[in-house]
Amino acid sequence: MSTVTASPLVYITGASSGIGQALAARYYRAGWRLALVARRSTELGAWVRSQGLAPERVAVYGADVRDIVAITDAAAPASPHRACPTW
């Protein structure tokens, strides 16, 4: 039996504002790693930096939730390893 030592990963869409951003802040404070997705990825990246979130725990992706292919593609780097990819 293997032991998981990495913190859990949460994938949040709509993370550039409102509930998505609030969830990102709360999960981060609770020790989770974040895969954050938003149409406005530039604004999301600026928010992540302004909050001082550690880049090894947060990955930002640009995608529109109305585009299932874009959302699936955004999830692909984090999904296979259950970890945030390195930039």
PDB file of N, CA, C and O in Angstrom:
ATOM      1  N   MET A   1       0.839  -1.162   0.000  1.00  0.00           N
ATOM      2  CA  MET A   1       0.000   0.000   0.000  1.00  0.00           C
ATOM      3  C   MET A   1       0.892   1.236   0.000  1.00  0.00           C
ATOM      4  O   MET A   1       1.842   1.322   0.777  1.00  0.00           O
ATOM      5  N   SER A   2       0.578   2.207  -0.888  1.00  0.00           N
ATOM      6  CA  SER A   2       1.367   3.430  -0.937  1.00  0.00           C
ATOM      7  C   SER A   2       0.711   4.519  -0.095  1.00  0.00           C
ATOM      8  O   SER A   2      -0.502   4.528   0.114  1.00  0.00           O
ATOM      9  N   THR A   3       1.528   5.409   0.366  1.00  0.00           N
ATOM     10  CA  THR A   3       1.030   6.530   1.149  1.00  0.00           C
ATOM     11  C   THR A   3       1.109   7.787   0.306  1.00  0.00           C
ATOM     12  O   THR A   3       2.153   8.079  -0.278  1.00  0.00           O
ATOM     13  N   VAL A   4       0.025   8.530   0.235  1.00  0.00           N
ATOM     14  CA  VAL A   4       0.004   9.770  -0.510  1.00  0.00           C
ATOM     15  C   VAL A   4       0.526  10.873   0.405  1.00  0.00           C
ATOM     16  O   VAL A   4      -0.024  11.115   1.480  1.00  0.00           O
ATOM     17  N   THR A   5       1.602  11.545  -0.037  1.00  0.00           N
ATOM     18  CA  THR A   5       2.173  12.601   0.779  1.00  0.00           C
ATOM     19  C   THR A   5       1.842  13.986   0.254  1.00  0.00           C
ATOM     20  O   THR A   5       1.935  14.965   0.995  1.00  0.00           O
ATOM     21  N   ALA A   6       1.456  14.084  -1.015  1.00  0.00           N
ATOM     22  CA  ALA A   6       1.116  15.386  -1.586  1.00  0.00           C
ATOM     23  C   ALA A   6      -0.253  15.832  -1.096  1.00  0.00           C
ATOM     24  O   ALA A   6      -1.139  15.018  -0.834  1.00  0.00           O
ATOM     25  N   SER A   7      -0.399  17.133  -0.981  1.00  0.00           N
ATOM     26  CA  SER A   7      -1.708  17.651  -0.597  1.00  0.00           C
ATOM     27  C   SER A   7      -2.685  17.427  -1.742  1.00  0.00           C
ATOM     28  O   SER A   7      -2.268  17.285  -2.892  1.00  0.00           O
ATOM     29  N   PRO A   8      -3.976  17.393  -1.444  1.00  0.00           N
ATOM     30  CA  PRO A   8      -4.966  17.150  -2.497  1.00  0.00           C
ATOM     31  C   PRO A   8      -5.006  18.307  -3.496  1.00  0.00           C
ATOM     32  O   PRO A   8      -4.578  19.424  -3.206  1.00  0.00           O
ATOM     33  N   LEU A   9      -5.527  18.003  -4.666  1.00  0.00           N
ATOM     34  CA  LEU A   9      -5.624  18.965  -5.758  1.00  0.00           C
ATOM     35  C   LEU A   9      -7.091  19.262  -6.033  1.00  0.00           C
ATOM     36  O   LEU A   9      -7.911  18.347  -6.104  1.00  0.00           O
ATOM     37  N   VAL A  10      -7.419  20.537  -6.186  1.00  0.00           N
ATOM     38  CA  VAL A  10      -8.769  20.932  -6.572  1.00  0.00           C
ATOM     39  C   VAL A  10      -8.684  21.690  -7.893  1.00  0.00           C
ATOM     40  O   VAL A  10      -7.780  22.500  -8.098  1.00  0.00           O
ATOM     41  N   TYR A  11      -9.631  21.418  -8.781  1.00  0.00           N
ATOM     42  CA  TYR A  11      -9.718  22.041 -10.106  1.00  0.00           C
ATOM     43  C   TYR A  11     -10.919  22.970 -10.075  1.00  0.00           C
ATOM     44  O   TYR A  11     -12.053  22.511  -9.942  1.00  0.00           O
ATOM     45  N   ILE A  12     -10.682  24.284 -10.197  1.00  0.00           N
ATOM     46  CA  ILE A  12     -11.759  25.268 -10.070  1.00  0.00           C
ATOM     47  C   ILE A  12     -11.885  26.058 -11.365  1.00  0.00           C
ATOM     48  O   ILE A  12     -10.927  26.687 -11.814  1.00  0.00           O
ATOM     49  N   THR A  13     -13.078  26.023 -11.964  1.00  0.00           N
ATOM     50  CA  THR A  13     -13.351  26.851 -13.134  1.00  0.00           C
ATOM     51  C   THR A  13     -13.998  28.152 -12.667  1.00  0.00           C
ATOM     52  O   THR A  13     -14.598  28.212 -11.594  1.00  0.00           O
ATOM     53  N   GLY A  14     -13.868  29.183 -13.483  1.00  0.00           N
ATOM     54  CA  GLY A  14     -14.429  30.482 -13.108  1.00  0.00           C
ATOM     55  C   GLY A  14     -13.692  31.097 -11.935  1.00  0.00           C
ATOM     56  O   GLY A  14     -14.291  31.790 -11.113  1.00  0.00           O
ATOM     57  N   ALA A  15     -12.395  30.845 -11.857  1.00  0.00           N
ATOM     58  CA  ALA A  15     -11.622  31.222 -10.676  1.00  0.00           C
ATOM     59  C   ALA A  15     -11.138  32.671 -10.680  1.00  0.00           C
ATOM     60  O   ALA A  15     -10.485  33.095  -9.727  1.00  0.00           O
ATOM     61  N   SER A  16     -11.442  33.441 -11.727  1.00  0.00           N
ATOM     62  CA  SER A  16     -10.924  34.810 -11.777  1.00  0.00           C
ATOM     63  C   SER A  16     -11.751  35.801 -10.967  1.00  0.00           C
ATOM     64  O   SER A  16     -11.320  36.936 -10.766  1.00  0.00           O
ATOM     65  N   SER A  17     -12.932  35.395 -10.498  1.00  0.00           N
ATOM     66  CA  SER A  17     -13.752  36.309  -9.709  1.00  0.00           C
ATOM     67  C   SER A  17     -14.830  35.542  -8.950  1.00  0.00           C
ATOM     68  O   SER A  17     -15.015  34.340  -9.142  1.00  0.00           O
ATOM     69  N   GLY A  18     -15.529  36.257  -8.094  1.00  0.00           N
ATOM     70  CA  GLY A  18     -16.695  35.726  -7.407  1.00  0.00           C
ATOM     71  C   GLY A  18     -16.452  34.465  -6.600  1.00  0.00           C
ATOM     72  O   GLY A  18     -15.454  34.340  -5.891  1.00  0.00           O
ATOM     73  N   ILE A  19     -17.388  33.531  -6.725  1.00  0.00           N
ATOM     74  CA  ILE A  19     -17.343  32.291  -5.951  1.00  0.00           C
ATOM     75  C   ILE A  19     -16.093  31.479  -6.280  1.00  0.00           C
ATOM     76  O   ILE A  19     -15.475  30.906  -5.384  1.00  0.00           O
ATOM     77  N   GLY A  20     -15.716  31.425  -7.563  1.00  0.00           N
ATOM     78  CA  GLY A  20     -14.525  30.670  -7.944  1.00  0.00           C
ATOM     79  C   GLY A  20     -13.276  31.193  -7.251  1.00  0.00           C
ATOM     80  O   GLY A  20     -12.453  30.413  -6.771  1.00  0.00           O
ATOM     81  N   GLN A  21     -13.137  32.507  -7.200  1.00  0.00           N
ATOM     82  CA  GLN A  21     -11.978  33.112  -6.542  1.00  0.00           C
ATOM     83  C   GLN A  21     -12.028  32.879  -5.029  1.00  0.00           C
ATOM     84  O   GLN A  21     -11.002  32.604  -4.407  1.00  0.00           O
ATOM     85  N   ALA A  22     -13.206  32.986  -4.449  1.00  0.00           N
ATOM     86  CA  ALA A  22     -13.356  32.739  -3.009  1.00  0.00           C
ATOM     87  C   ALA A  22     -13.018  31.285  -2.670  1.00  0.00           C
ATOM     88  O   ALA A  22     -12.363  31.015  -1.664  1.00  0.00           O
ATOM     89  N   LEU A  23     -13.464  30.357  -3.508  1.00  0.00           N
ATOM     90  CA  LEU A  23     -13.128  28.946  -3.286  1.00  0.00           C
ATOM     91  C   LEU A  23     -11.627  28.712  -3.397  1.00  0.00           C
ATOM     92  O   LEU A  23     -11.046  27.972  -2.603  1.00  0.00           O
ATOM     93  N   ALA A  24     -11.003  29.345  -4.385  1.00  0.00           N
ATOM     94  CA  ALA A  24      -9.556  29.195  -4.551  1.00  0.00           C
ATOM     95  C   ALA A  24      -8.829  29.662  -3.290  1.00  0.00           C
ATOM     96  O   ALA A  24      -7.930  28.975  -2.803  1.00  0.00           O
ATOM     97  N   ALA A  25      -9.207  30.810  -2.768  1.00  0.00           N
ATOM     98  CA  ALA A  25      -8.568  31.336  -1.554  1.00  0.00           C
ATOM     99  C   ALA A  25      -8.773  30.394  -0.370  1.00  0.00           C
ATOM    100  O   ALA A  25      -7.845  30.138   0.397  1.00  0.00           O
ATOM    101  N   ARG A  26      -9.967  29.893  -0.232  1.00  0.00           N
ATOM    102  CA  ARG A  26     -10.270  29.009   0.910  1.00  0.00           C
ATOM    103  C   ARG A  26      -9.511  27.681   0.803  1.00  0.00           C
ATOM    104  O   ARG A  26      -8.917  27.229   1.782  1.00  0.00           O
ATOM    105  N   TYR A  27      -9.529  27.060  -0.370  1.00  0.00           N
ATOM    106  CA  TYR A  27      -8.805  25.796  -0.540  1.00  0.00           C
ATOM    107  C   TYR A  27      -7.304  25.990  -0.337  1.00  0.00           C
ATOM    108  O   TYR A  27      -6.638  25.147   0.264  1.00  0.00           O
ATOM    109  N   TYR A  28      -6.778  27.106  -0.841  1.00  0.00           N
ATOM    110  CA  TYR A  28      -5.347  27.371  -0.675  1.00  0.00           C
ATOM    111  C   TYR A  28      -4.998  27.472   0.811  1.00  0.00           C
ATOM    112  O   TYR A  28      -4.030  26.864   1.268  1.00  0.00           O
ATOM    113  N   ARG A  29      -5.783  28.236   1.556  1.00  0.00           N
ATOM    114  CA  ARG A  29      -5.535  28.377   3.007  1.00  0.00           C
ATOM    115  C   ARG A  29      -5.630  27.037   3.735  1.00  0.00           C
ATOM    116  O   ARG A  29      -4.987  26.835   4.765  1.00  0.00           O
ATOM    117  N   ALA A  30      -6.436  26.125   3.194  1.00  0.00           N
ATOM    118  CA  ALA A  30      -6.600  24.802   3.819  1.00  0.00           C
ATOM    119  C   ALA A  30      -5.485  23.835   3.393  1.00  0.00           C
ATOM    120  O   ALA A  30      -5.479  22.676   3.810  1.00  0.00           O
ATOM    121  N   GLY A  31      -4.541  24.308   2.562  1.00  0.00           N
ATOM    122  CA  GLY A  31      -3.399  23.478   2.198  1.00  0.00           C
ATOM    123  C   GLY A  31      -3.506  22.726   0.888  1.00  0.00           C
ATOM    124  O   GLY A  31      -2.611  21.950   0.551  1.00  0.00           O
ATOM    125  N   TRP A  32      -4.578  22.934   0.141  1.00  0.00           N
ATOM    126  CA  TRP A  32      -4.755  22.240  -1.130  1.00  0.00           C
ATOM    127  C   TRP A  32      -3.880  22.865  -2.217  1.00  0.00           C
ATOM    128  O   TRP A  32      -3.491  24.029  -2.129  1.00  0.00           O
ATOM    129  N   ARG A  33      -3.579  22.064  -3.246  1.00  0.00           N
ATOM    130  CA  ARG A  33      -2.974  22.568  -4.470  1.00  0.00           C
ATOM    131  C   ARG A  33      -4.112  22.959  -5.402  1.00  0.00           C
ATOM    132  O   ARG A  33      -5.172  22.335  -5.387  1.00  0.00           O
ATOM    133  N   LEU A  34      -3.893  23.994  -6.214  1.00  0.00           N
ATOM    134  CA  LEU A  34      -4.961  24.537  -7.046  1.00  0.00           C
ATOM    135  C   LEU A  34      -4.637  24.457  -8.532  1.00  0.00           C
ATOM    136  O   LEU A  34      -3.535  24.806  -8.955  1.00  0.00           O
ATOM    137  N   ALA A  35      -5.592  24.002  -9.310  1.00  0.00           N
ATOM    138  CA  ALA A  35      -5.570  24.118 -10.765  1.00  0.00           C
ATOM    139  C   ALA A  35      -6.730  25.053 -11.087  1.00  0.00           C
ATOM    140  O   ALA A  35      -7.893  24.657 -11.014  1.00  0.00           O
ATOM    141  N   LEU A  36      -6.409  26.293 -11.442  1.00  0.00           N
ATOM    142  CA  LEU A  36      -7.421  27.329 -11.622  1.00  0.00           C
ATOM    143  C   LEU A  36      -7.632  27.630 -13.095  1.00  0.00           C
ATOM    144  O   LEU A  36      -6.674  27.784 -13.853  1.00  0.00           O
ATOM    145  N   VAL A  37      -8.900  27.714 -13.493  1.00  0.00           N
ATOM    146  CA  VAL A  37      -9.250  27.935 -14.889  1.00  0.00           C
ATOM    147  C   VAL A  37     -10.176  29.140 -14.998  1.00  0.00           C
ATOM    148  O   VAL A  37     -11.110  29.295 -14.211  1.00  0.00           O
ATOM    149  N   ALA A  38      -9.902  29.993 -15.989  1.00  0.00           N
ATOM    150  CA  ALA A  38     -10.765  31.142 -16.241  1.00  0.00           C
ATOM    151  C   ALA A  38     -10.556  31.628 -17.664  1.00  0.00           C
ATOM    152  O   ALA A  38      -9.486  31.445 -18.244  1.00  0.00           O
ATOM    153  N   ARG A  39     -11.590  32.252 -18.222  1.00  0.00           N
ATOM    154  CA  ARG A  39     -11.433  32.889 -19.529  1.00  0.00           C
ATOM    155  C   ARG A  39     -10.402  33.995 -19.432  1.00  0.00           C
ATOM    156  O   ARG A  39      -9.591  34.191 -20.337  1.00  0.00           O
ATOM    157  N   ARG A  40     -10.443  34.715 -18.324  1.00  0.00           N
ATOM    158  CA  ARG A  40      -9.537  35.848 -18.121  1.00  0.00           C
ATOM    159  C   ARG A  40      -8.312  35.382 -17.335  1.00  0.00           C
ATOM    160  O   ARG A  40      -8.118  35.758 -16.179  1.00  0.00           O
ATOM    161  N   SER A  41      -7.500  34.566 -17.976  1.00  0.00           N
ATOM    162  CA  SER A  41      -6.354  33.984 -17.277  1.00  0.00           C
ATOM    163  C   SER A  41      -5.313  35.032 -16.875  1.00  0.00           C
ATOM    164  O   SER A  41      -4.601  34.848 -15.887  1.00  0.00           O
ATOM    165  N   THR A  42      -5.217  36.132 -17.636  1.00  0.00           N
ATOM    166  CA  THR A  42      -4.273  37.192 -17.271  1.00  0.00           C
ATOM    167  C   THR A  42      -4.672  37.811 -15.938  1.00  0.00           C
ATOM    168  O   THR A  42      -3.830  38.005 -15.061  1.00  0.00           O
ATOM    169  N   GLU A  43      -5.958  38.120 -15.786  1.00  0.00           N
ATOM    170  CA  GLU A  43      -6.446  38.687 -14.528  1.00  0.00           C
ATOM    171  C   GLU A  43      -6.297  37.677 -13.389  1.00  0.00           C
ATOM    172  O   GLU A  43      -5.950  38.045 -12.266  1.00  0.00           O
ATOM    173  N   LEU A  44      -6.559  36.417 -13.683  1.00  0.00           N
ATOM    174  CA  LEU A  44      -6.424  35.380 -12.668  1.00  0.00           C
ATOM    175  C   LEU A  44      -4.974  35.261 -12.210  1.00  0.00           C
ATOM    176  O   LEU A  44      -4.701  35.172 -11.012  1.00  0.00           O
ATOM    177  N   GLY A  45      -4.052  35.258 -13.156  1.00  0.00           N
ATOM    178  CA  GLY A  45      -2.633  35.199 -12.810  1.00  0.00           C
ATOM    179  C   GLY A  45      -2.212  36.388 -11.963  1.00  0.00           C
ATOM    180  O   GLY A  45      -1.429  36.238 -11.024  1.00  0.00           O
ATOM    181  N   ALA A  46      -2.728  37.575 -12.291  1.00  0.00           N
ATOM    182  CA  ALA A  46      -2.411  38.775 -11.506  1.00  0.00           C
ATOM    183  C   ALA A  46      -2.950  38.637 -10.084  1.00  0.00           C
ATOM    184  O   ALA A  46      -2.282  39.026  -9.126  1.00  0.00           O
ATOM    185  N   TRP A  47      -4.152  38.087  -9.945  1.00  0.00           N
ATOM    186  CA  TRP A  47      -4.723  37.891  -8.612  1.00  0.00           C
ATOM    187  C   TRP A  47      -3.889  36.896  -7.807  1.00  0.00           C
ATOM    188  O   TRP A  47      -3.619  37.120  -6.627  1.00  0.00           O
ATOM    189  N   VAL A  48      -3.485  35.808  -8.437  1.00  0.00           N
ATOM    190  CA  VAL A  48      -2.662  34.792  -7.761  1.00  0.00           C
ATOM    191  C   VAL A  48      -1.377  35.441  -7.244  1.00  0.00           C
ATOM    192  O   VAL A  48      -0.991  35.228  -6.094  1.00  0.00           O
ATOM    193  N   ARG A  49      -0.721  36.224  -8.084  1.00  0.00           N
ATOM    194  CA  ARG A  49       0.522  36.891  -7.665  1.00  0.00           C
ATOM    195  C   ARG A  49       0.259  37.909  -6.556  1.00  0.00           C
ATOM    196  O   ARG A  49       1.032  37.997  -5.602  1.00  0.00           O
ATOM    197  N   SER A  50      -0.825  38.677  -6.673  1.00  0.00           N
ATOM    198  CA  SER A  50      -1.121  39.701  -5.658  1.00  0.00           C
ATOM    199  C   SER A  50      -1.424  39.089  -4.296  1.00  0.00           C
ATOM    200  O   SER A  50      -1.224  39.729  -3.264  1.00  0.00           O
ATOM    201  N   GLN A  51      -1.905  37.851  -4.295  1.00  0.00           N
ATOM    202  CA  GLN A  51      -2.210  37.168  -3.038  1.00  0.00           C
ATOM    203  C   GLN A  51      -0.989  36.466  -2.449  1.00  0.00           C
ATOM    204  O   GLN A  51      -1.032  35.974  -1.321  1.00  0.00           O
ATOM    205  N   GLY A  52       0.097  36.424  -3.218  1.00  0.00           N
ATOM    206  CA  GLY A  52       1.315  35.766  -2.749  1.00  0.00           C
ATOM    207  C   GLY A  52       1.195  34.251  -2.702  1.00  0.00           C
ATOM    208  O   GLY A  52       1.863  33.600  -1.898  1.00  0.00           O
ATOM    209  N   LEU A  53       0.347  33.681  -3.561  1.00  0.00           N
ATOM    210  CA  LEU A  53       0.176  32.231  -3.579  1.00  0.00           C
ATOM    211  C   LEU A  53       1.412  31.570  -4.175  1.00  0.00           C
ATOM    212  O   LEU A  53       1.936  32.026  -5.191  1.00  0.00           O
ATOM    213  N   ALA A  54       1.871  30.513  -3.553  1.00  0.00           N
ATOM    214  CA  ALA A  54       3.091  29.823  -3.972  1.00  0.00           C
ATOM    215  C   ALA A  54       2.904  29.158  -5.332  1.00  0.00           C
ATOM    216  O   ALA A  54       1.985  28.358  -5.502  1.00  0.00           O
ATOM    217  N   PRO A  55       3.768  29.479  -6.311  1.00  0.00           N
ATOM    218  CA  PRO A  55       3.604  28.914  -7.656  1.00  0.00           C
ATOM    219  C   PRO A  55       3.704  27.398  -7.710  1.00  0.00           C
ATOM    220  O   PRO A  55       3.164  26.784  -8.630  1.00  0.00           O
ATOM    221  N   GLU A  56       4.374  26.784  -6.757  1.00  0.00           N
ATOM    222  CA  GLU A  56       4.444  25.311  -6.769  1.00  0.00           C
ATOM    223  C   GLU A  56       3.129  24.672  -6.331  1.00  0.00           C
ATOM    224  O   GLU A  56       2.954  23.460  -6.459  1.00  0.00           O
ATOM    225  N   ARG A  57       2.203  25.484  -5.813  1.00  0.00           N
ATOM    226  CA  ARG A  57       0.901  24.959  -5.393  1.00  0.00           C
ATOM    227  C   ARG A  57      -0.244  25.427  -6.272  1.00  0.00           C
ATOM    228  O   ARG A  57      -1.382  25.000  -6.080  1.00  0.00           O
ATOM    229  N   VAL A  58       0.040  26.307  -7.244  1.00  0.00           N
ATOM    230  CA  VAL A  58      -1.039  26.891  -8.045  1.00  0.00           C
ATOM    231  C   VAL A  58      -0.657  26.883  -9.524  1.00  0.00           C
ATOM    232  O   VAL A  58       0.432  27.319  -9.898  1.00  0.00           O
ATOM    233  N   ALA A  59      -1.566  26.380 -10.357  1.00  0.00           N
ATOM    234  CA  ALA A  59      -1.415  26.443 -11.806  1.00  0.00           C
ATOM    235  C   ALA A  59      -2.623  27.177 -12.372  1.00  0.00           C
ATOM    236  O   ALA A  59      -3.754  26.944 -11.946  1.00  0.00           O
ATOM    237  N   VAL A  60      -2.380  28.066 -13.334  1.00  0.00           N
ATOM    238  CA  VAL A  60      -3.439  28.875 -13.947  1.00  0.00           C
ATOM    239  C   VAL A  60      -3.576  28.480 -15.407  1.00  0.00           C
ATOM    240  O   VAL A  60      -2.583  28.364 -16.126  1.00  0.00           O
ATOM    241  N   TYR A  61      -4.815  28.275 -15.840  1.00  0.00           N
ATOM    242  CA  TYR A  61      -5.106  27.900 -17.220  1.00  0.00           C
ATOM    243  C   TYR A  61      -6.180  28.818 -17.793  1.00  0.00           C
ATOM    244  O   TYR A  61      -7.109  29.217 -17.091  1.00  0.00           O
ATOM    245  N   GLY A  62      -6.045  29.145 -19.058  1.00  0.00           N
ATOM    246  CA  GLY A  62      -7.058  29.931 -19.740  1.00  0.00           C
ATOM    247  C   GLY A  62      -7.983  29.030 -20.530  1.00  0.00           C
ATOM    248  O   GLY A  62      -7.536  28.284 -21.402  1.00  0.00           O
ATOM    249  N   ALA A  63      -9.270  29.094 -20.232  1.00  0.00           N
ATOM    250  CA  ALA A  63     -10.268  28.309 -20.967  1.00  0.00           C
ATOM    251  C   ALA A  63     -11.655  28.846 -20.647  1.00  0.00           C
ATOM    252  O   ALA A  63     -11.889  29.400 -19.573  1.00  0.00           O
ATOM    253  N   ASP A  64     -12.557  28.676 -21.582  1.00  0.00           N
ATOM    254  CA  ASP A  64     -13.951  29.084 -21.424  1.00  0.00           C
ATOM    255  C   ASP A  64     -14.787  27.841 -21.116  1.00  0.00           C
ATOM    256  O   ASP A  64     -14.715  26.850 -21.842  1.00  0.00           O
ATOM    257  N   VAL A  65     -15.570  27.890 -20.055  1.00  0.00           N
ATOM    258  CA  VAL A  65     -16.364  26.711 -19.668  1.00  0.00           C
ATOM    259  C   VAL A  65     -17.387  26.319 -20.729  1.00  0.00           C
ATOM    260  O   VAL A  65     -17.902  25.201 -20.705  1.00  0.00           O
ATOM    261  N   ARG A  66     -17.683  27.211 -21.643  1.00  0.00           N
ATOM    262  CA  ARG A  66     -18.611  26.864 -22.729  1.00  0.00           C
ATOM    263  C   ARG A  66     -17.949  26.004 -23.799  1.00  0.00           C
ATOM    264  O   ARG A  66     -18.620  25.477 -24.686  1.00  0.00           O
ATOM    265  N   ASP A  67     -16.628  25.866 -23.711  1.00  0.00           N
ATOM    266  CA  ASP A  67     -15.860  25.091 -24.693  1.00  0.00           C
ATOM    267  C   ASP A  67     -15.302  23.850 -24.002  1.00  0.00           C
ATOM    268  O   ASP A  67     -14.252  23.914 -23.362  1.00  0.00           O
ATOM    269  N   ILE A  68     -15.992  22.732 -24.129  1.00  0.00           N
ATOM    270  CA  ILE A  68     -15.623  21.502 -23.420  1.00  0.00           C
ATOM    271  C   ILE A  68     -14.219  21.033 -23.797  1.00  0.00           C
ATOM    272  O   ILE A  68     -13.507  20.500 -22.946  1.00  0.00           O
ATOM    273  N   VAL A  69     -13.811  21.216 -25.029  1.00  0.00           N
ATOM    274  CA  VAL A  69     -12.468  20.811 -25.445  1.00  0.00           C
ATOM    275  C   VAL A  69     -11.425  21.650 -24.703  1.00  0.00           C
ATOM    276  O   VAL A  69     -10.424  21.115 -24.224  1.00  0.00           O
ATOM    277  N   ALA A  70     -11.654  22.949 -24.609  1.00  0.00           N
ATOM    278  CA  ALA A  70     -10.709  23.830 -23.900  1.00  0.00           C
ATOM    279  C   ALA A  70     -10.615  23.456 -22.421  1.00  0.00           C
ATOM    280  O   ALA A  70      -9.524  23.460 -21.850  1.00  0.00           O
ATOM    281  N   ILE A  71     -11.739  23.138 -21.804  1.00  0.00           N
ATOM    282  CA  ILE A  71     -11.742  22.758 -20.384  1.00  0.00           C
ATOM    283  C   ILE A  71     -11.005  21.432 -20.199  1.00  0.00           C
ATOM    284  O   ILE A  71     -10.213  21.285 -19.269  1.00  0.00           O
ATOM    285  N   THR A  72     -11.261  20.482 -21.071  1.00  0.00           N
ATOM    286  CA  THR A  72     -10.582  19.183 -21.002  1.00  0.00           C
ATOM    287  C   THR A  72      -9.079  19.344 -21.210  1.00  0.00           C
ATOM    288  O   THR A  72      -8.277  18.734 -20.502  1.00  0.00           O
ATOM    289  N   ASP A  73      -8.708  20.166 -22.183  1.00  0.00           N
ATOM    290  CA  ASP A  73      -7.290  20.416 -22.431  1.00  0.00           C
ATOM    291  C   ASP A  73      -6.624  21.089 -21.240  1.00  0.00           C
ATOM    292  O   ASP A  73      -5.477  20.778 -20.919  1.00  0.00           O
ATOM    293  N   ALA A  74      -7.321  22.005 -20.582  1.00  0.00           N
ATOM    294  CA  ALA A  74      -6.771  22.690 -19.410  1.00  0.00           C
ATOM    295  C   ALA A  74      -6.544  21.721 -18.258  1.00  0.00           C
ATOM    296  O   ALA A  74      -5.606  21.896 -17.479  1.00  0.00           O
ATOM    297  N   ALA A  75      -7.386  20.708 -18.140  1.00  0.00           N
ATOM    298  CA  ALA A  75      -7.265  19.739 -17.051  1.00  0.00           C
ATOM    299  C   ALA A  75      -6.190  18.698 -17.307  1.00  0.00           C
ATOM    300  O   ALA A  75      -5.662  18.108 -16.364  1.00  0.00           O
ATOM    301  N   ALA A  76      -5.865  18.468 -18.553  1.00  0.00           N
ATOM    302  CA  ALA A  76      -4.947  17.378 -18.917  1.00  0.00           C
ATOM    303  C   ALA A  76      -3.599  17.416 -18.202  1.00  0.00           C
ATOM    304  O   ALA A  76      -3.160  16.370 -17.723  1.00  0.00           O
ATOM    305  N   PRO A  77      -2.911  18.568 -18.099  1.00  0.00           N
ATOM    306  CA  PRO A  77      -1.596  18.544 -17.442  1.00  0.00           C
ATOM    307  C   PRO A  77      -1.640  18.136 -15.971  1.00  0.00           C
ATOM    308  O   PRO A  77      -0.698  17.516 -15.479  1.00  0.00           O
ATOM    309  N   ALA A  78      -2.702  18.469 -15.271  1.00  0.00           N
ATOM    310  CA  ALA A  78      -2.789  18.165 -13.843  1.00  0.00           C
ATOM    311  C   ALA A  78      -3.353  16.771 -13.566  1.00  0.00           C
ATOM    312  O   ALA A  78      -2.982  16.141 -12.576  1.00  0.00           O
ATOM    313  N   SER A  79      -4.227  16.295 -14.415  1.00  0.00           N
ATOM    314  CA  SER A  79      -4.946  15.050 -14.140  1.00  0.00           C
ATOM    315  C   SER A  79      -4.112  13.777 -14.037  1.00  0.00           C
ATOM    316  O   SER A  79      -4.290  13.023 -13.080  1.00  0.00           O
ATOM    317  N   PRO A  80      -3.216  13.504 -14.974  1.00  0.00           N
ATOM    318  CA  PRO A  80      -2.529  12.198 -14.936  1.00  0.00           C
ATOM    319  C   PRO A  80      -1.711  11.967 -13.666  1.00  0.00           C
ATOM    320  O   PRO A  80      -1.591  10.833 -13.203  1.00  0.00           O
ATOM    321  N   HIS A  81      -1.167  13.008 -13.119  1.00  0.00           N
ATOM    322  CA  HIS A  81      -0.280  12.849 -11.981  1.00  0.00           C
ATOM    323  C   HIS A  81      -0.892  13.336 -10.673  1.00  0.00           C
ATOM    324  O   HIS A  81      -0.265  13.267  -9.616  1.00  0.00           O
ATOM    325  N   ARG A  82      -2.123  13.828 -10.762  1.00  0.00           N
ATOM    326  CA  ARG A  82      -2.773  14.389  -9.586  1.00  0.00           C
ATOM    327  C   ARG A  82      -1.901  15.444  -8.928  1.00  0.00           C
ATOM    328  O   ARG A  82      -1.817  15.530  -7.703  1.00  0.00           O
ATOM    329  N   ALA A  83      -1.264  16.235  -9.756  1.00  0.00           N
ATOM    330  CA  ALA A  83      -0.342  17.262  -9.249  1.00  0.00           C
ATOM    331  C   ALA A  83      -0.334  18.446 -10.189  1.00  0.00           C
ATOM    332  O   ALA A  83      -0.634  18.302 -11.374  1.00  0.00           O
ATOM    333  N   CYS A  84       0.001  19.597  -9.680  1.00  0.00           N
ATOM    334  CA  CYS A  84       0.136  20.772 -10.511  1.00  0.00           C
ATOM    335  C   CYS A  84       1.402  20.658 -11.352  1.00  0.00           C
ATOM    336  O   CYS A  84       2.464  20.312 -10.833  1.00  0.00           O
ATOM    337  N   PRO A  85       1.296  20.941 -12.628  1.00  0.00           N
ATOM    338  CA  PRO A  85       2.498  20.896 -13.463  1.00  0.00           C
ATOM    339  C   PRO A  85       3.419  22.056 -13.130  1.00  0.00           C
ATOM    340  O   PRO A  85       2.988  23.050 -12.546  1.00  0.00           O
ATOM    341  N   THR A  86       4.666  21.934 -13.494  1.00  0.00           N
ATOM    342  CA  THR A  86       5.598  23.038 -13.299  1.00  0.00           C
ATOM    343  C   THR A  86       5.499  23.962 -14.502  1.00  0.00           C
ATOM    344  O   THR A  86       5.217  23.522 -15.617  1.00  0.00           O
ATOM    345  N   TRP A  87       5.731  25.227 -14.270  1.00  0.00           N
ATOM    346  CA  TRP A  87       5.689  26.201 -15.359  1.00  0.00           C
ATOM    347  C   TRP A  87       7.010  26.321 -16.002  1.00  0.00           C
ATOM    348  O   TRP A  87       7.171  27.097 -16.944  1.00  0.00           O
TER     349      TRP A  87
END
